[in-house]
Amino acid sequence: MVEIGRMNALRVCKEVDFGVYLDGGDLGEILLPRKQVPNEINIDDILNVFIYHDSSDRLIANALKPYAMAGEFALLKVIDSNPVGTFFDWGLPKDLLMPFAEQKHRMVVGNRYLVRLFLDEETSRIAASALLGEFLDPIATGFEEKQEVDLIIEYPTDMGVRAIVNNQYWGMLYSDEIFQPIQCGDKLKGYIKQIRADGKLDIWLQKPGYKKIDALSQQILDYIEQHDGTIFITDKSPPELIKKTFKTSKSSYKKAIGALYKAKLIAIENNAIRLI
């Protein structure tokens, strides 16, 4: 079944001067314009294409993958505004519309905003919304404390920074527990700190037990984990190697591994550092 607003693997069923037609099943044949067609193409070849309505409101295929698809959140740039609504660059020739009814406040051309893309059921057109909470469940279920989750960072509040958890729920990152620079739209891994009585989620960016570690120390921990728990870059290693690997000075590196050692997270050996 073809999904409008998503990537689809479709079969080439006809070739014409201005492109190829793809088998869209119940939606009929869908045109892929000539400029999007690969150099070598044959009938019955399968192409991975994005399906949406063009500026003439025709269902059409595009070989380009947009910055985000229907059902996803993304930080997009405003490129125009008119009496119909606000338009965003989403990586395709036809700009993405956000109707005024989907906005919380006036949006400024040139600025970027976190939006949700959705498929309008009445028109089958893809649109954007800034009313993010309308697409999220109010009560989180199925989580355990310390569980790893996917985050999309939203805007700061008086308490900290909100984040979208697993594309489905709100989570809160508290200001005194954020030890690295983050920006709206960042996609990060996080960890469930607790599930509150009201069904909301409190989140850590650092793994449980690491919450007082600074950004460089966390970077070092992540690097050690990625290298099977042991690295051969110690406080005796050349400054050039440390700078190339961690983009920091030798003195800062020594402070960071010292903090990890005091926190009993690593063991420092003669020529190696390993996780405990």
Secondary structure, 3 states (H helix, E strand, C coil): CCCCCCEEEEEEEEEECCEEEEECHHHCEEEEEHHHCCCCCCCCCEEEEEEEECCCCCEEEECCCCCCCCCCEEEEEEEEEECCEEEEECCCCCCEEEEHHHCCCCCCCCCEEEEEEEECCCCCCEEEECCHHHHCCCCCCCCCCCCEEEEEEEEECCCEEEEEECCCEEEEEEHHHCCCCCCCCCEEEEEEEEECCCCCEEEECCCCCCCCCCHHHHHHHHHHHHCCCEECCCCCCCHHHHHHHHCCCHHHHHHHHHHHHHCCCEEECCCCEEEC
